[in-house]
């Protein structure tokens, strides 16, 4: 009865969900953020690393499309799907511990690792709505902030470990985190199944209309601009994430400097994440999304201009005004604007846009670095982020339920 006793109250469920975010983002740190460090050490070029990350995101997108319908089913389906995927991550990390040098096997294993890590993300985000069926609202911003804090702590540790203990410290740390994630899944499973969703408001009742892509697009026009803007913004944002080690090397740093920089960036996310639920009472999600989009553009433009580690620290300071507002605002935007039957699908679309941005930047970023140079690649990334911010500013309307008004 461990799960039932531990997760009996709303605060306990919120704490467990915060821990789940922490475990997930530490897995993401290992699987994606340190992919370049691991693969460079194994002899891969920037172009090859980009291709592996792109392939991982493509496979992850396919897994998301298969996992979302399962997660929409009643009962413990979200817990079951996340448990299976986390177990798969543990197996791939174990394989990396015994992987040979550069070759097909290592490429395939790392591709699957990235795919599994990416495909869990929308389920972790949407899990907040699953838990709220127990009757207590989950402070998503605060819980997501735990994810950033955990990412910061692990990134700082990993930066030092890779220098002092070697490259195998990356999958070793990942196995420990995967065990934590699976333990939390056990707790959620033993906590039981939440009640059925509350009765739908009148505007959310099924009108018998077949919900195809055209109908969805008409019903949620503002959401489409959000999706388009996200894809462009996360092209630029993901360039920095996927090629951080190359950018740090370009200004004279090493993997230790990268770990500290990643930790610094993640710490900057904490105030915005933890304050989000309070900000949400005063500002609309649409307004916060537009505000964050502008500062994504500012950040990436300054990263392009940076010529030293100090310059990178100055540029990435604007992470505090972009990512920690954008992510919880986009998740809550779906909760406020979508019909109940469209929520998981819409959460998956949000993550899909981030994934598409990652796929595109991974596919071309390495080739840009190897062929045209790092500065040219950074200029392209900044231009895409500026374009994405413009799409949000010009396309998204004031907050109101599109399902009601359209």
Secondary structure, DSSP 8 states (H G I E B T S, - for coil): -HHHHHTSSHHHHHHHHHHHHHHHHHHHIIIIITHHHHHHHTT--HHHHHHHHHHHHHHHHHHHHHHHHHHTSSTTHHHHHHHHHHHHHHHHHHHHHT--SSSHHHHHHHHHHHHHHHHHHHHHHHHHHHHHTTSS---HHHHHHHHHHHHHHHHHHHHHHHHHT-TTHHHHHHHHHHHHHHHHHHHHHHT----------GGGS--S----HHHHHHHTHHHHHHHHHHHHHHHHHHHHHHTHHHHHHHTT--HHHHHHHHHHHHHHHHHHHHHHHHHHHHS-HHHHHHHHHHHHHHHHHHHHH--SHHHHHHHHGGGGGTHHHHHHHHHHHHHHHS-GGGHHHHHHHHHHHHHHHHHHHHHHHHHHHHHH-HHHHHHHHHHHHHHHHHHHHHH--SSS-HHHH-
